[in-house]
């Protein structure tokens, strides 16, 4: 029974039932996914010109350490992956509590996508075809899951920031602000759990396939 409830909650986090409001939310979520994908495309082009020093300097933000990703320290990988993802989730959460959040939030999925694309482009430029397979088997699964998570978080933050703007401008607010903030907090806590799941995917897929690559 618990598994059914958990599966339903995960589904509803990304694919809520389609009424008028949720259709708009799903569309907004899709927009943020596209923004993250655009960041990945730009990052992949930039990765061709990156060097090892640049990748090391960005490791704490984007987890660009290939030795860690393809090594045997899988629990350290989980910690590093979760820390990297948590930085972005926290930034989205805090931005959603500001009046200017709707202008700033879209940059965060883009930047996270850029980090993934940068890593993918770099390992391709360094290792060629094996780098592509390493990306697909080791890096992409966790990155894709977190792209869904941060896009969902951006959707929540964007909507919450708009609600704050409506209050500031003294426009009619459809929902009780206190209830809306509580829902926002609970949504972010749930997305934090899903962030941990994305980091667990990094750990699991590294454990399964990293032995293939000797980077």
N, C-alpha and C positions, 0 to 999 in steps of 0.2 A: 504494500500500500504506500509506504514511504517513497519507494522508487517511482511509483506512478505520479505522486504529488511533485517530486523533484523534477521529473521529466516534464510535467505540465508547466511548472514554473519556469524552467529553462526555455521552453517553447514560447511561453507568453512574454518572456523578456525580449525576445527578438521578433516574434510573430503574433502580436496580440490580435484578439478577435476583431473583425473588420466592421466597426461602425464608423460614422462620419469622422469623429475625432481621431480614432486610431488609424484610419486611412491616411490622414494628414501626417500623423506621427511616423507611420511606416515610410511615407514618401520622404520625410525629413531624414529618417534613418538611412534611407537609400542614398540621399544626397551626400551625407557624411561618409558613407562607404566609398562613394565615387571620389570624394575629396582625398580620402586615404589612398585610394588606388592611384590618383593623379600624383600624390606625393611619392609613391613607390616608383612610378614611371620616371619622374624627374630624378629621384635618387639613383635609379639604375643607370641613367645616363651619366650622372656625376661620378658613380663608382668606378668608371673606367679610368678616371684621372686621379683617383685617390691613392695615397701611399700609406705605408704601414704606420707612420707616425700620426697621420690624421686619424686612422682607424683606432689606434690606441687611445688617442685623446678623447674620442667619442664613445669609448666602450661603456662607461658608466651610464650613459644616456640611452644608447642604442644596442648594447650588448654585441659589439663587433668582434669580440675575442674568439677567433676560430679555434684556437687551441683548447679553450674551455668548452666550446660547443661540441668538439669532436674528441674530447678527452674522456677520462674515466671518472672525473669528479662530478657525478651527476647531481648530488645534493647541493654542491656549490653552484652548479649551473641553475638549479631551481631558484636558489636564493638570489643570484645575480639577475635572472630573468624577471623574477617577481619585483625586485627593487627597481629595475628599469621600467617595467610596466606601471608600477605603483606611482612613480614620479608623474607620469602622464595622466593617470586617473585622478590623482590628487589635484593636479593643475586644472583639469576639466571641472572637477567638483568645486574648487574655490572660485573659478571664473564664473560658474553658474550662479554664484551668490552675489554677483556684482551687477550694477546697472549697465555696464559696458560689455557684459559677457557675450551677448549675441554677436558682437563684432569680433571678439577675440577667439571664441570657441572653435570656429572652423579651422584656425591655423594649427590647432593641436593634433587632430587626426592627420592633417597634411604632413606635419613635422615627423610624427611617428611613422607614417608611411614612407617618408623620405629616408628615415633611418634604415628601414627594412630594405628599400630599394638600393641604398648606398652599399649595404652589406652584400646584397645579391650581385650587384654590378662589380664590386671589388673582387669577390671570389671567382666570378666568371673571368675577369681580366687576368687574374693570377693563375687560375687552375684550369681554365677552359671547360671542356665538356664535363669532367669530374666535378667541377664547381657547380654546374647546373644541377647535376643529380644530388649533390650535397644540399643545395638549396631546397630542392623539391622534397627530399626525404627527411632532412634534419631541421631546417629552419622554417620552411613555409607553414607546416601545420600549426605550430604555436603562434606564428605571426598572423596567420589568417584568423584564428580564433580571437586573438586580442584585437584585431582590426574590427571585428564585429562588436566586441565589448566596448572599445573606445568610441566607436560610432554611436552605439546605444547611449553611452554616457554623454556624449556631445549633444545628442538629441534631447536628453533630459535637462542638461545644463542650459541649452539654448532656450527651451520652453520656460524654464524657471526664471532665467534672466528677463525674458519678455514679460513674465508676470510681475516681476519687481519694477520694471519700467512702467507698466500699467498702473501700479500702485503709486509710483512717484508722480506720474502725470495726473493722478486722481481720476483715472478712467474706471469704468465699471469692470470689476473683476468677477468672473463667473464662479470661481472656486474660492472657498475660504483660504486665505493666505497661510494660516497656521497649518491647516490640513495639507495644503500643497507642499509646504516646506517639509512636513513630516514624510510625505510620500517621496519627496526628492531624496531625503536622507536614507530612507529604506531602500529606494532603488539603487542608490550608490553603494550601500552596504552589500546588496545582492550582486552588483557588478564587481565589487571587490572580490567576492567569492569566485565569480567567473574569471576574474583576472588570475587568481591562484590556479584555476583549472587550465588556463592557457599556459601558465608557467610549468604546470605539471606535464602538459603536452610537449613542451620543449624538452623536459627531462626524459620523458618516455621515448620520444622519437630519437633523441640522441642515444639513449641506451640501446635502442633497437638497431640503429643504422650507422652510428658514428664509427664503428669498427671497420667499416668499408673504406673509409677515407683516412689518409695519413698526412693531413696537411700540417 
